[in-house]
């Protein structure tokens, strides 16, 4: 296994951290690894059906994570009315 390191700005870090939370990534490293590997498989001519299934799966995870973040806020807003 190899270690890859790169520098990012503070705004880039915050954007990636937010994306990690929304997608439910296990860690910052896991999110970065998945992002890089998804780009390399797409550019290497991966099977389009598998790529689409993978993207839909990630989209579903993102929507579930977003729902879990927003749902408590919605409940609190309703309760305060």
FENZIPE-V725377 format. One record per residue. RES is the residue in three letters. PHI is phi as a letter, one per 40 degrees, with the letter a starting at -180 (NA if undefined). Layout:
res:RES phi:PHI
res:RES phi:PHI
This chain:
res:UNK phi:NA
res:UNK phi:b
res:UNK phi:b
res:UNK phi:b
res:UNK phi:b
res:UNK phi:a
res:UNK phi:c
res:UNK phi:b
res:UNK phi:c
res:UNK phi:c
res:UNK phi:c
res:UNK phi:c
res:UNK phi:c
res:UNK phi:c
res:UNK phi:c
res:UNK phi:c
res:UNK phi:c
res:UNK phi:c
res:UNK phi:c
res:UNK phi:c
res:UNK phi:c
res:UNK phi:c
res:UNK phi:c
res:UNK phi:g
res:UNK phi:c
res:UNK phi:c
res:UNK phi:a
res:UNK phi:c
res:UNK phi:c
res:UNK phi:c
res:UNK phi:c
res:UNK phi:c
res:UNK phi:d
res:UNK phi:c
res:UNK phi:c
res:UNK phi:c
res:UNK phi:c
res:UNK phi:c
res:UNK phi:c
res:UNK phi:c
res:UNK phi:c
res:UNK phi:c
res:UNK phi:c
res:UNK phi:c
res:UNK phi:g
res:UNK phi:c
res:UNK phi:d
res:UNK phi:c
res:UNK phi:c
res:UNK phi:c
res:UNK phi:c
res:UNK phi:c
res:UNK phi:c
res:UNK phi:c
res:UNK phi:c
res:UNK phi:c
res:UNK phi:c
res:UNK phi:c
res:UNK phi:c
res:UNK phi:c
res:UNK phi:c
res:UNK phi:c
res:UNK phi:c
res:UNK phi:c
res:UNK phi:c
res:UNK phi:c
res:UNK phi:c
res:UNK phi:c
res:UNK phi:c
res:UNK phi:c
res:UNK phi:d
res:UNK phi:c
res:UNK phi:c
res:UNK phi:c
res:UNK phi:c
res:UNK phi:c
res:UNK phi:c
res:UNK phi:c
res:UNK phi:c
res:UNK phi:c
res:UNK phi:c
